[in-house]
Amino acid sequence: MAQTLGISPRWLRTVCRRAFGKSFTQLMRQIRVYQALCFMKHTTLDNWDIAMQLNYSEESNMARDFRKELGYCPSEARIRLSEITPQELLL
C-alpha cells in the first residue's frame, strides 16, 4: 500500500497512528468489518460470499476479524445488526 501511495512503509505507519490512533493493519481490519456489516444489512449474501467479496482467503479469517473488532462472530453480528451503529466501529 505504501508503494502505491509513493511513501515509505514507516511513514504510512506513522500517518495512520497520528491520524487515527491505530496501526494500518487495525484500520484496514476495521474498514473490512464495517464493509461486511454493510453487505449483511443491504444484501442477501451469506457470510462466505461476503468474505469472498472482501478478498478474504477464508471465511474463518473474516470471523477472526469480527471477533477482534466486535467481540463476536459474523453470525452473531447478523442477529445484532439492528443494534450496531457505525459509530461503534469507529471507537
HUMOFEN-V894575 format. One record per pair of residues at least 24 apart in sequence whose C-alpha atoms are under 10 Angstrom apart, sorted by the first residue. I is the first residue (numbers start at 0). J is the second residue. Records with the same first field share a line. If there is no record, write none. Layout:
I = J  J
This chain:
19 = 89
25 = 64  67  68
26 = 89
28 = 61  64  65  67  68
29 = 64  65  67  68  69  88  89  90
30 = 88  89
31 = 55  61  64  65
32 = 61  62  64  65  66  67  68  69  73  88
33 = 65  68  85  87  88  89
35 = 61  65  73  76
36 = 65  73  76  77  80  83  85
37 = 80  85
39 = 73  74  76  77  80
40 = 77  80  81
45 = 73  74
46 = 73  74  77
